[in-house]
Amino acid sequence: MKILKFGGKSLSNGKGLNKVISIIESKVNQGEQIAVVVSARGNATDELEDILAIAAKNKDYKTPLENFKKEQNGEYKDIDLSVEFEVLDKLFEGVSLIGDYSNKIKDQILSQGELLSAKLLTAILNQKGISANLTDSRALIKTDSKFGDAQPLEQASKKNVINYFKENNDTVNIITGFIGSNNNNDTTTLGRNGSNYTASLFANYLEAEELQNYTHVDGIYTANPELVPDAKKIDRLSFNEANEIANFGATILHAKTIIPLLEKNIPLRILNTFNDDNQGTLITSKSNKEGIKTLSVLENVSLVNLEGRGLLGKTGVDARIFRVMGDNDISVSIISQGSSERGIGLVVNANDATKAMVELEKEFENDFYSKDVNKISVTDNVSVISIIGQDLSTFHKPYTALIKNKIVPILFNNTVTGKNVSLVVKKSELHKALNVIHGEIFGVSKKINIAIFGHGLVGGTLINQILESAPAIEKRKDIKLNVFAIANSKNLLLNKNGVSPNWKNEIQTNGFSYTIDDVIAFANENHLENLIAVDNSASAVFVENYTKLAENGFDLISSNKVANTLSYKFYKDLRKVLAENQKNYLYETNVGAGLPLIDTIKLLHLSGENITKIKGVFSGTLSYLFNNFSAKDVPFSEILKEAIDNGYTEPDPREDLCGNDVGRKLLILARELDLQNEFEEIHIQNLIPEHLREGNVTDFLNKLKEFDPIYTKIKEEQEPNHVLRYIGELSGDLQNDKGNLEVKLVSVPSDTALGGLKGSDSFFEIYTESYGDRPIVIQGAGAGSAVTARGVFGDILRLSEKG
C-alpha cells in the first residue's frame, strides 16, 4: 500500500481539486492500493482562525463564515456539508456570546477544515464510480489532552488503524489529517505540520511501501525558489538529512513527520500535484552523495541577548537559562556565545521573546547587582539561515561572500556533528544573504550586478561588450554579468534582470532623472548581490558619489581619472572608506587604457621593489601627433588637423595639448608609490601658444597654422637623427613623501625604444633598483574607446573572480 497525502493548495477549488481527483483515479485504474490523507482545503485553517478571532471580539463573524461555507462547497453545490457547517455555527455562536474560547474549542473548530475536505473528496470520488470511504481519524488516532499540539498514544492508535484497515481494505480510505481525539473522545489537533504527521503515522502503522506527499512544488530545493531564483531541486536525500532540514525550518517537512518513517524505513517522496512529469524528491535511508544539501530558513524569530563580563567561564549559566526556557515552555532553536564578546545569544520564536526576556531578568536578578550580567535584551526582525551539510572547513567561502556584500551575521552556530552551520541575520538582509550563500556553494553562476555610469564612446562600447560576451563568460567561468543600471548625467535606466541590447532606445524612452540614492535603493529593494559601480564619465561631480557607493556595498571601477587626482586628502579618505567597507577600487584604464601598467607598478611596489623612475608617452593623442610630425615633412597644423578629423582628440583639442591629462596620469602613478604629490606641484609644459589658450573652440580651430613656426623651429633645432616625444617623467628620491613630476616635450634619438614609437601607441619605462639601467618596458595601444572599454571589462572580470 502507498499513502498519498495532499496539502491545502493541492485541494483548493478549480485546478487543484481536479488534479487530485485525476491522480487518485489514475492510481486506482492502474490497480495500486492507496489510502489518502488530506489537509484542510485552500486556506481553510487560517480562515477559521480569523473567524474565531472575530467571534471572540463580538464582531460580525457571520459574513466571513458564510463566505467560508460557499468556498468549501465550491462547484459541488449538491454535496451536503451541512453537518460540519452546523457544528461551526454553534461553536462560533458560543464563542461570540462568551467573548472568549479555550484551546479545546479551538481544536473543535479547526478540525472541521479537514472533515470538510475529506467529506467533499470522498463524495466526488464516489460520484465518479471510485469506491471511497470517509475515514475520520479522530476515531483512530488517540492522543493526550494537550489541545493544539497533542501527542499520539502509539499503542492504542496503531491497534485502531490496523483493525480499521482490515475491515476497510477494499476501498480508498480518505483520511482526515491533523486531528485525533483523547480518551474522552474530545477532538484534538496535532500541531504544526499535523496532516503530514498523520500521513507518516498511518504509513508506519500499515508498513506502507511509500508515503507520497503531494504539494505545490516539485520537491525539496537547495533553497526556497521564491527567494532564490537559481535554486535547484534535490533528487534524493537521506532521512538524517531530511530531519536536519526539518529541524532548521523547511516548511515542507517537520521532524516529527520523519521519525515514524525512519523507524520502518519507509521512503518519502515529495511530489508536485500540478506537475505530473516530475519525479520529486525521494527521501530514503541513504543519500546519493555527501556535501551541502540545502539552505533552510527560520523566520518569525527573535534573538535574546544576555550580556555581562561575568558570564564568561562561569559554570551553570547555560543550565539556568535552559531551566527558565523549559519552565516557560519556550523552545530555543539556537544558542551561541557569538552575539557579543561577553554574552550569550538565544534564538526563540518571536512570540516568546518578551516572555523569555522577562523570565530571564527574574532568574538573573542577583547577577545584575553583582555586575556579572549588565543587560538582557531582544533583537527583533531577525532570521536564521541554516546551511545543511556545511562543515567549518569550507565555511569561510560563504562567510567571506556575505562580508563582501556587507551582510554581517549577528551570530553563527554549528551543530555537534559539524555538518550544519546556522547564521542569524537581519530580516531585511535575508533575501540577499540567501542568494549570496546559494551562489557561492551550489555551483550556480555567480551573479555580478553592474551599474554603469556614463554611456558615451567608452561606456557604450563597454555595455555592448558585456552584453555580447555574457553568455560565453557564464558558460566558461560560471559568472553571470547582469547590467542592471545604465545612467548618464541626466537619466537612469533600471532593470533588475539586466538591460537589453536595445538599451540606447530604452534609456531615452524609459529613463528618468535620478540621484545616486535611487540606484542604491533599487539594489537594496531587489536584494542584488555582488554590486559593481563603473564610472565611465569624466565628471568631477560624479566622483563625489564614490564614498556613498562603497558604504552601500558597491565595488568601484573607473576609467575616470578625477578621483585619483583630486587632493591627496580625498585620495586617502576614499581608500579609508574602501578599507572600512572591504570594497575594491580598480582603475587600470586610468593610465595606458588597456595596458597592464598600474597592476605592474602595484605588484612591484607591494613586493618591496624600489622603483627609481617612471617615464613614457602617456597620451595616445600626443603620441600620434609627434610620431607623425617627426616622421613626415609636413607642418604641425596639418598633423593636428588630421588627428582632429579622425576623432583622436577631445572636441576641444586644447584639453589634450595643455598637458593636464598627461599630468593627471603621472600623478596617479606617483600615488601608487605612496607619494603625496598634489596636481599643482607637477611641472607641465603647455604645448599651446599662450595667445591661443583662451577663447572659443571655433576660433582656436581657425588658428591652427599659428602652431607651425613654433614647432618647425623646435623640430629643426634638434640634433641629427632625433625625434620629438611628449613625455611624463617621475623621478627624484621616491622613498621620500614626494617625487619630481614633469610633463614635457623632449628630443630623443630615433634609434631608441622611445624614439621608434609609431602610430598612437603609449610607451612606459619603469626603472627599478633591481633592474638597474635596463627598464621594464610596457608598450601598446594606449587610446581608443574599444581598448579602454576592454580594459574596464578586464577590471570587471578581475573583481568578479575575487572571493
C-alpha positions in Angstrom: 0.0 0.0 0.0 1.0 3.6 -0.7 -0.1 6.5 1.4 -0.9 9.7 -0.5 -1.1 13.0 1.3 -2.5 16.1 -0.3 -1.8 19.6 1.0 -4.2 22.6 1.2 -3.1 24.2 -2.0 -3.4 20.9 -3.9 -7.1 20.6 -2.7 -8.1 24.2 -3.5 -11.0 24.9 -5.8 -10.5 24.5 -9.5 -7.3 23.1 -11.0 -6.0 21.8 -7.6 -9.0 19.7 -6.6 -9.4 18.4 -10.2 -5.7 17.4 -10.3 -6.1 15.5 -7.0 -9.1 13.6 -8.3 -7.2 12.8 -11.5 -4.2 11.4 -9.6 -6.3 9.2 -7.4 -8.4 8.0 -10.4 -5.2 7.1 -12.3 -3.7 5.1 -9.5 -6.9 3.2 -8.8 -7.2 2.4 -12.6 -3.6 1.1 -12.5 -4.5 -1.3 -9.7 -2.5 0.5 -7.0 -3.7 0.1 -3.4 -3.7 3.5 -1.8 -5.0 5.4 1.2 -5.3 9.2 1.0 -4.6 11.7 3.9 -6.0 15.2 3.3 -5.3 18.7 4.8 -8.0 21.3 5.0 -8.7 22.8 1.6 -7.0 26.0 0.5 -6.5 28.4 3.4 -9.4 26.9 5.4 -7.4 26.6 8.7 -6.2 30.2 8.6 -9.7 31.4 7.7 -11.3 29.5 10.6 -8.7 31.0 13.0 -9.5 34.5 11.6 -13.3 34.0 12.1 -12.6 32.7 15.6 -10.8 35.9 16.5 -13.6 38.0 15.1 -16.3 36.0 17.0 -14.3 36.3 20.3 -14.4 40.1 19.9 -18.3 40.0 19.5 -17.9 41.3 15.9 -19.7 40.2 12.7 -18.3 36.7 12.2 -21.4 35.5 10.2 -20.4 37.2 6.9 -16.9 35.7 6.7 -18.4 32.4 7.9 -20.9 32.4 5.0 -18.2 33.2 2.6 -16.2 30.3 4.0 -19.1 27.9 3.5 -19.5 28.9 -0.1 -15.8 28.4 -0.7 -15.8 25.0 0.9 -18.7 23.7 -1.3 -17.1 25.3 -4.4 -18.5 23.9 -7.6 -20.1 20.9 -5.8 -23.3 22.5 -4.5 -25.0 19.1 -4.5 -22.7 17.7 -1.9 -24.1 18.0 1.6 -21.7 19.6 4.1 -24.5 20.8 6.4 -23.4 18.7 9.4 -20.0 20.3 9.6 -21.4 23.8 8.9 -24.0 23.4 11.7 -21.1 22.4 14.1 -19.3 25.6 13.2 -22.4 27.7 13.5 -23.0 26.5 17.1 -19.3 26.8 18.1 -18.9 30.3 16.8 -22.2 31.4 18.3 -21.0 30.2 21.7 -17.6 32.0 21.3 -19.4 35.2 20.3 -21.7 35.1 23.4 -18.9 34.3 25.9 -16.3 36.6 24.1 -13.6 34.0 24.6 -12.6 30.4 23.8 -10.4 27.6 25.1 -7.8 25.6 23.2 -10.3 22.7 23.3 -13.0 24.8 21.5 -10.4 26.0 19.0 -9.4 22.4 18.2 -13.1 21.5 17.6 -13.4 24.4 15.2 -10.1 23.8 13.3 -10.9 20.1 12.9 -13.8 21.0 10.6 -11.4 22.1 7.9 -10.1 18.5 7.5 -13.5 17.0 7.9 -15.0 19.2 5.2 -12.1 18.4 2.9 -12.3 14.6 3.4 -16.1 14.6 3.1 -16.1 16.5 -0.2 -13.3 14.5 -1.8 -15.0 11.2 -0.7 -18.3 12.2 -2.3 -16.7 13.4 -5.5 -14.8 10.1 -5.9 -18.0 8.1 -5.3 -19.8 10.1 -7.9 -17.1 9.2 -10.3 -17.6 5.5 -9.6 -14.5 5.1 -7.4 -15.2 3.4 -4.1 -14.1 5.8 -1.4 -14.7 5.8 2.3 -14.6 8.8 4.7 -12.2 8.0 7.5 -12.4 10.3 10.5 -9.0 9.9 12.2 -10.5 11.1 15.5 -11.8 7.5 15.9 -8.3 6.1 15.2 -5.6 8.4 16.4 -5.8 8.6 20.2 -3.8 11.4 21.8 -3.1 13.0 25.1 -5.1 16.1 26.1 -2.7 18.8 25.1 -5.1 20.7 22.8 -3.4 22.5 19.9 -0.3 20.2 20.0 -1.5 16.8 21.1 0.8 13.8 21.1 -0.4 10.4 19.7 -0.7 7.4 22.1 1.1 4.9 19.9 -0.2 1.5 21.1 -3.9 2.5 21.0 -3.6 4.4 17.7 -1.7 1.6 16.0 -4.2 -1.0 17.0 -7.1 1.1 15.9 -5.6 1.8 12.5 -4.6 -1.8 11.8 -8.1 -3.1 12.7 -9.8 -0.4 10.7 -7.9 -1.2 7.6 -8.5 -4.9 7.9 -12.2 -4.1 7.7 -12.0 -1.5 5.1 -9.3 -2.8 2.7 -11.4 -2.9 -0.5 -11.9 0.8 -0.8 -9.9 4.1 -1.0 -9.9 5.4 2.5 -9.9 9.3 2.6 -8.4 10.1 6.0 -8.6 13.4 7.8 -5.1 14.7 8.6 -4.2 16.9 11.6 -6.8 15.7 14.0 -7.3 13.0 16.7 -9.1 12.6 20.0 -8.3 12.0 23.6 -9.6 9.2 25.8 -12.8 11.3 26.5 -13.3 11.5 22.7 -12.6 15.2 22.7 -11.2 16.5 19.4 -7.5 17.3 19.5 -5.1 18.7 16.8 -1.5 17.5 16.2 0.1 20.9 15.9 2.3 22.3 13.2 2.6 20.1 10.1 -0.1 17.9 11.6 -1.5 16.5 8.4 1.9 15.3 7.3 2.4 13.8 10.7 -0.9 11.9 10.4 0.2 10.5 7.0 3.5 9.3 8.4 1.8 7.6 11.4 -0.6 5.8 9.0 2.4 4.8 6.8 4.2 3.5 9.9 1.3 1.5 11.4 0.4 0.0 8.0 4.0 -0.5 7.0 3.3 1.2 3.7 5.5 0.8 0.6 5.9 4.6 0.2 4.5 7.9 1.5 3.8 10.3 -1.3 3.4 13.8 -0.1 1.8 16.0 -2.8 2.4 19.7 -2.5 2.5 22.8 -4.9 6.3 22.5 -5.5 8.4 19.9 -7.4 10.2 18.7 -4.3 12.8 20.0 -1.9 15.2 22.6 -3.3 18.6 23.8 -2.4 16.8 26.9 -1.2 13.3 28.4 -1.3 12.8 29.1 -5.0 10.6 32.1 -4.1 13.6 33.7 -2.5 16.4 32.2 -4.6 15.5 32.0 -8.3 18.6 29.8 -9.1 17.6 27.2 -6.5 17.9 23.6 -7.8 15.7 20.6 -7.0 17.3 17.9 -4.9 16.6 14.5 -6.4 17.4 12.4 -3.3 18.0 12.9 0.5 18.6 10.6 3.4 16.3 10.6 6.4 19.0 12.2 8.5 19.5 15.0 6.0 15.7 15.5 5.8 15.5 15.6 9.6 18.2 18.3 9.7 16.3 20.2 7.1 13.1 19.8 9.0 14.7 20.9 12.3 16.1 24.0 10.7 12.8 25.4 9.4 12.0 23.8 6.0 8.2 24.3 5.8 7.6 21.3 3.6 8.9 18.9 6.3 8.7 18.6 10.1 11.0 16.5 12.2 8.0 14.6 13.8 6.9 13.6 10.2 10.3 11.9 9.5 10.6 9.8 12.7 7.7 7.4 12.1 9.0 6.8 8.5 12.6 6.3 9.7 11.5 3.7 12.2 10.1 1.4 9.4 12.5 2.6 6.7 9.5 3.8 4.6 10.5 6.1 1.6 9.0 9.5 1.5 8.6 11.2 -1.9 7.8 14.9 -2.2 5.7 15.5 -5.4 4.0 18.3 -7.2 0.3 17.9 -7.7 0.4 20.2 -10.6 3.4 18.6 -12.4 2.7 15.0 -13.4 6.1 14.6 -15.2 8.2 15.4 -12.2 9.7 12.6 -10.0 10.0 14.9 -7.0 12.5 14.4 -4.1 12.9 10.9 -2.8 13.9 10.5 0.9 15.3 7.1 2.0 17.7 5.7 4.5 20.7 6.5 2.2 21.8 9.7 0.5 23.2 9.7 -3.0 26.2 11.8 -2.1 27.9 13.8 0.7 28.0 17.6 0.8 25.9 20.6 1.3 22.2 19.9 0.6 20.1 22.9 1.1 19.6 26.3 2.8 16.7 26.4 5.3 15.2 29.5 6.8 13.6 30.2 10.2 11.6 33.3 10.2 9.4 34.9 12.9 12.2 34.5 15.4 13.9 36.9 17.7 17.3 37.0 19.4 17.5 37.2 23.1 20.9 38.5 24.3 22.4 38.2 27.8 25.5 40.4 28.2 27.9 40.6 31.1 31.6 40.1 31.7 30.8 37.7 34.5 29.2 35.2 32.1 32.5 34.2 30.5 33.7 30.9 32.0 31.0 30.9 34.7 29.6 27.4 35.4 25.9 26.7 35.4 24.8 29.7 33.3 23.6 27.6 30.4 21.7 25.3 32.8 19.9 28.3 34.4 19.0 29.6 31.0 17.5 26.3 29.8 15.7 25.8 33.1 13.9 29.2 32.5 13.1 28.3 29.0 11.8 24.8 29.9 9.7 26.1 32.8 8.0 28.6 30.5 7.6 26.2 27.5 9.9 28.3 25.3 11.7 26.4 22.6 15.3 27.6 21.8 16.4 26.8 18.3 20.0 28.2 18.6 22.2 29.1 21.5 25.6 30.7 20.8 28.2 32.8 22.5 28.8 34.7 19.3 26.3 37.5 19.7 28.9 39.6 21.7 32.3 39.1 23.2 30.9 38.6 26.6 27.4 37.3 26.1 25.1 34.5 25.1 22.5 34.7 22.4 19.3 32.6 22.2 17.1 32.3 19.1 13.4 31.8 20.1 10.0 32.2 18.5 9.2 35.9 18.1 6.0 35.5 20.1 8.0 34.1 23.1 10.8 36.7 23.0 9.4 39.2 25.5 8.4 36.5 27.9 11.8 35.0 27.7 13.5 38.3 28.4 11.2 39.0 31.4 11.7 35.5 32.9 15.5 35.6 32.4 15.6 39.0 34.1 13.9 37.4 37.1 16.4 34.5 37.1 19.5 36.7 36.9 18.3 39.5 39.2 21.1 38.9 41.7 23.6 38.8 38.8 22.6 42.3 37.8 23.5 43.5 41.4 26.9 41.7 41.2 27.5 43.2 37.7 28.0 39.7 36.2 25.1 40.5 34.0 24.5 44.0 32.8 22.0 43.7 30.0 19.2 41.3 28.8 17.7 42.5 25.5 15.7 41.3 22.5 16.6 41.9 18.9 13.6 41.5 16.7 13.3 41.3 12.9 16.0 38.6 12.5 16.0 35.4 10.5 18.1 32.2 10.7 19.7 30.6 7.7 20.9 27.1 8.2 23.3 25.5 5.7 22.5 21.8 5.9 25.6 19.7 5.2 28.1 22.6 5.7 31.1 22.0 7.9 33.6 24.6 9.2 36.4 23.5 6.9 34.8 25.4 3.9 32.5 27.8 5.8 34.9 30.6 5.1 33.7 30.8 1.5 30.0 31.7 2.1 31.0 33.8 5.1 33.5 35.8 3.1 30.9 36.3 0.3 28.5 37.7 2.9 31.0 40.1 4.3 31.9 41.2 0.8 28.2 42.0 0.3 28.1 44.0 3.5 26.0 41.4 5.3 27.5 40.8 8.8 25.9 37.8 10.6 24.8 38.7 14.1 25.9 35.2 15.3 26.6 31.8 13.9 26.4 28.3 15.4 27.5 24.9 14.2 26.0 21.6 15.3 27.8 18.9 17.3 28.2 16.8 14.2 29.9 19.7 12.5 27.8 19.2 9.4 25.4 22.2 9.7 26.0 25.9 10.2 23.3 28.4 11.2 23.6 32.1 10.8 21.4 34.8 12.3 21.0 37.8 10.0 18.8 40.9 9.9 15.4 40.0 8.4 15.9 42.9 5.9 19.1 41.1 4.6 17.6 37.6 4.4 16.7 37.6 0.7 20.1 38.9 -0.4 22.0 36.7 2.1 20.3 33.6 0.7 21.2 34.4 -2.8 24.8 35.2 -1.9 25.3 32.0 0.0 23.5 29.9 -2.6 25.5 31.3 -5.4 28.7 30.6 -3.6 28.1 27.0 -2.6 25.8 25.4 -5.1 27.8 25.8 -8.3 25.3 28.0 -10.0 26.6 31.0 -11.8 27.9 33.7 -9.5 25.7 36.8 -10.3 27.5 40.1 -10.7 25.2 43.1 -10.7 26.7 46.1 -12.5 25.7 49.7 -12.6 27.4 51.7 -15.4 27.6 55.5 -15.2 28.4 57.2 -18.5 27.5 55.6 -21.8 29.5 57.7 -24.3 32.1 56.1 -26.5 33.8 54.1 -23.8 30.7 53.4 -21.7 28.6 52.5 -24.7 31.2 50.2 -26.1 31.7 48.5 -22.7 27.9 47.9 -22.3 27.8 46.2 -25.7 30.9 44.2 -25.0 29.4 42.9 -21.8 26.0 42.0 -23.4 27.8 40.2 -26.3 30.2 38.3 -24.1 28.0 37.5 -21.1 26.6 34.1 -22.3 30.1 32.8 -23.1 31.5 34.1 -19.8 28.7 32.4 -17.9 29.4 29.1 -19.7 33.1 29.3 -19.3 33.5 30.9 -15.9 30.2 30.4 -14.1 29.9 34.2 -13.8 26.7 35.8 -14.8 27.2 39.5 -15.6 24.0 41.5 -15.1 23.9 45.2 -16.1 21.0 46.4 -14.0 21.6 50.1 -14.3 22.8 52.5 -17.0 23.0 56.2 -16.4 24.3 59.4 -17.8 24.4 62.8 -16.1 20.6 63.2 -16.6 18.8 59.9 -17.0 18.8 56.4 -15.4 17.6 53.1 -16.8 16.9 50.3 -14.4 16.1 46.6 -14.9 16.8 44.0 -12.1 17.1 41.2 -14.7 19.5 43.1 -16.9 19.2 45.7 -19.7 18.6 44.5 -23.3 20.7 45.2 -26.4 18.2 47.9 -27.2 19.3 49.9 -24.1 20.1 53.1 -26.1 16.4 53.5 -27.1 15.1 52.3 -23.7 17.1 54.9 -21.8 15.6 57.6 -24.0 12.0 56.3 -23.6 12.1 54.8 -20.1 15.0 56.7 -18.4 14.3 59.1 -15.6 16.1 61.8 -13.7 17.8 60.4 -10.6 20.2 60.7 -7.7 22.7 58.0 -6.6 20.3 57.1 -3.8 17.8 55.8 -6.4 20.4 53.3 -7.7 21.3 52.2 -4.1 17.6 51.9 -3.1 16.9 49.8 -6.2 19.7 47.4 -5.5 18.5 47.0 -1.9 14.9 46.6 -2.8 15.7 43.9 -5.3 18.3 42.2 -3.0 21.0 42.5 -5.6 24.3 40.9 -4.6 27.9 41.4 -5.8 27.5 45.0 -6.7 29.9 46.9 -9.0 29.6 50.6 -10.0 31.5 51.5 -13.2 32.3 55.2 -13.7 33.0 55.9 -17.4 32.3 59.6 -17.1 34.9 62.3 -17.0 32.9 64.0 -14.3 34.4 65.5 -11.1 30.8 65.8 -9.7 30.1 62.0 -10.0 33.3 61.2 -8.1 31.6 62.6 -5.0 29.3 59.5 -5.1 32.2 57.0 -4.7 32.1 57.1 -0.9 28.4 56.5 -0.7 28.5 53.7 -3.2 31.3 51.9 -1.3 29.4 52.4 2.0 26.4 50.7 0.4 28.1 47.6 -0.9 29.5 48.6 -4.3 32.9 47.8 -5.5 34.2 50.6 -7.8 35.8 50.5 -11.3 36.6 53.7 -13.1 38.1 54.9 -16.3 37.5 58.4 -14.9 40.9 59.8 -13.7 39.4 62.6 -11.5 39.1 60.6 -8.2 42.8 59.7 -8.2 44.0 63.2 -9.0 42.0 65.3 -6.6 43.7 66.4 -3.3 45.8 63.8 -1.5 43.4 64.1 1.4 40.5 62.9 -0.8 42.7 60.2 -2.2 43.5 58.8 1.3 39.9 59.4 2.7 38.4 57.3 -0.2 40.8 54.5 0.5 40.0 54.6 4.1 36.3 54.2 3.3 37.1 51.4 0.9 39.1 49.5 3.5 36.4 50.0 6.2 33.8 48.6 3.9 36.1 45.9 2.4 35.4 47.2 -1.1 37.8 47.2 -4.1 38.5 50.1 -6.4 40.1 49.2 -9.8 41.2 51.8 -12.4 43.7 50.1 -14.7 42.5 52.2 -17.6 43.3 55.5 -15.9 46.8 55.2 -17.4 47.6 53.4 -20.6 44.0 52.4 -21.4 44.1 48.6 -21.8 47.8 48.2 -20.9 48.7 46.3 -17.7 50.6 49.3 -16.3 49.0 50.1 -12.9 48.9 46.5 -11.9 52.6 46.0 -12.7 53.5 49.1 -10.7 51.3 47.9 -7.8 52.9 44.5 -7.7 56.4 45.8 -7.9 55.8 48.3 -5.1 54.0 45.7 -3.0 56.8 43.3 -3.4 59.2 45.9 -1.9 60.9 46.7 -5.3 62.4 50.2 -5.1 61.1 52.0 -8.2 63.6 54.8 -9.1 62.0 56.4 -12.1 59.0 56.1 -14.5 58.8 57.9 -17.8 56.9 57.5 -21.0 54.4 58.7 -23.5 51.1 58.8 -21.6 48.8 60.2 -24.3 47.8 58.3 -27.4 46.7 61.5 -29.0 50.0 63.3 -28.4 51.9 60.1 -29.4 50.1 60.2 -32.8 50.9 63.9 -33.2 54.6 63.8 -32.5 55.3 60.4 -34.1 53.8 61.6 -37.4 55.2 65.1 -37.1 58.7 63.7 -36.5 58.4 61.2 -39.4 56.8 63.4 -42.1 57.9 66.6 -43.7 54.6 68.4 -43.2 53.5 71.3 -41.0 52.4 70.6 -37.4 49.0 72.1 -38.1 48.3 69.6 -40.8 49.1 66.6 -38.5 47.0 68.2 -35.8 44.0 68.8 -38.1 44.3 65.1 -39.3 44.1 64.0 -35.6 41.1 66.2 -35.0 39.3 65.0 -38.1 39.9 61.3 -37.2 38.5 61.9 -33.7 41.8 61.2 -31.9 41.5 64.4 -29.9 38.9 65.7 -27.5 36.2 68.0 -29.1 38.4 70.9 -27.8 41.9 69.7 -28.7 43.4 72.1 -26.2 42.4 69.6 -23.5 45.0 67.3 -24.9 47.6 69.9 -25.9 47.7 71.6 -22.5 49.3 68.6 -20.9 47.0 68.3 -17.9 45.7 64.9 -18.9 49.3 63.6 -19.0 49.9 65.3 -15.7 46.9 63.6 -14.1 48.1 60.2 -15.3 51.6 60.8 -14.0 50.2 61.8 -10.6 48.2 58.6 -10.5 51.3 56.5 -10.9 53.1 58.7 -8.3 50.4 58.0 -5.7 50.6 54.2 -6.4 54.1 54.6 -4.9 52.6 56.3 -1.8 53.9 59.7 -2.9 51.9 62.6 -1.6 52.2 65.0 -4.5 49.4 67.3 -5.4 48.4 68.2 -9.0 49.6 71.8 -8.6 53.2 70.5 -8.0 53.5 69.0 -11.4 55.7 70.9 -13.9 53.7 70.8 -17.1 54.9 72.2 -20.4 51.8 73.5 -22.2 52.0 72.9 -25.9 49.5 75.6 -26.8 50.9 79.1 -27.6 49.8 81.4 -24.9 47.7 83.6 -27.1 45.6 80.6 -28.2 44.8 79.2 -24.8 41.6 81.3 -24.2 38.6 81.8 -26.4 36.1 79.5 -28.0 36.9 76.3 -29.9 35.9 77.6 -33.3 38.3 80.5 -33.1 41.0 78.1 -32.0 40.4 75.7 -34.8 40.7 78.6 -37.3 44.2 79.5 -36.0 45.9 76.1 -36.1 48.5 77.4 -38.6 49.9 79.6 -35.8 51.4 76.4 -34.3 53.6 75.9 -37.4 56.5 78.3 -36.9 56.9 77.4 -33.3 57.1 73.6 -33.8 59.0 73.8 -37.1 61.7 75.7 -35.2 61.8 73.1 -32.4 62.0 70.3 -34.9 64.8 71.9 -36.9 66.9 72.7 -33.8 67.1 69.0 -32.8 70.4 67.1 -33.0 70.6 64.8 -36.1 68.6 61.6 -36.0 66.4 62.8 -33.1 62.7 62.9 -32.8 60.2 64.7 -30.7 58.2 63.0 -27.9 55.8 64.5 -25.3 56.5 62.6 -22.1 55.7 62.4 -18.4 58.5 61.7 -16.0 58.6 60.8 -12.4 62.0 61.0 -10.7 63.8 62.0 -7.6 64.2 60.1 -4.3 60.9 58.1 -4.5 61.4 56.8 -1.0 60.5 60.2 0.4 57.0 61.7 0.6 57.2 63.4 -2.7 58.8 63.0 -6.1 59.6 65.2 -9.1 56.8 65.2 -11.7 57.4 66.7 -15.1 55.4 66.7 -18.3 57.5 68.0 -21.2 58.4 67.8 -24.9 61.8 66.1 -25.3 64.0 65.2 -28.2 65.3 61.6 -28.2 67.5 59.5 -30.5 65.4 57.8 -33.2 67.1 54.5 -32.7 65.9 54.2 -29.1 62.8 52.3 -28.0 61.1 55.7 -27.2 62.3 57.2 -30.5 61.0 54.2 -32.5 57.4 54.7 -31.3 54.8 54.6 -34.1 51.1 55.3 -34.5 49.2 56.3 -31.4 50.9 53.8 -29.0 51.6 54.5 -25.4 55.0 53.7 -24.0 56.3 53.4 -20.5 59.7 52.7 -19.0 59.8 51.6 -15.3 63.3 51.8 -13.7 64.0 49.9 -10.5 66.9 49.2 -8.2 67.0 45.6 -9.1 66.8 46.1 -12.9 69.3 48.9 -12.9 69.6 50.8 -16.2 67.5 48.2 -18.1 63.9 49.3 -17.6 60.8 47.3 -17.7 59.1 48.4 -20.9 55.3 48.4 -21.5 54.1 49.4 -24.9 50.9 49.2 -26.9 47.6 50.8 -27.9 47.1 53.4 -25.2 43.9 55.1 -26.6 40.6 54.3 -28.2 37.2 53.6 -26.9 37.4 49.8 -27.7 40.7 49.4 -26.0 39.7 51.4 -22.9 36.4 49.6 -22.7 38.1 46.3 -22.9 40.4 47.4 -20.1 37.4 48.3 -17.9 35.9 44.9 -18.8 39.1 43.3 -17.6 38.7 45.0 -14.3 35.1 43.8 -14.0 36.2 40.2 -14.6 39.1 40.6 -12.2 36.6 41.7 -9.5 34.1 39.0 -10.4 36.6 36.2 -9.9 37.6 37.5 -6.5 36.5 35.7 -3.3 
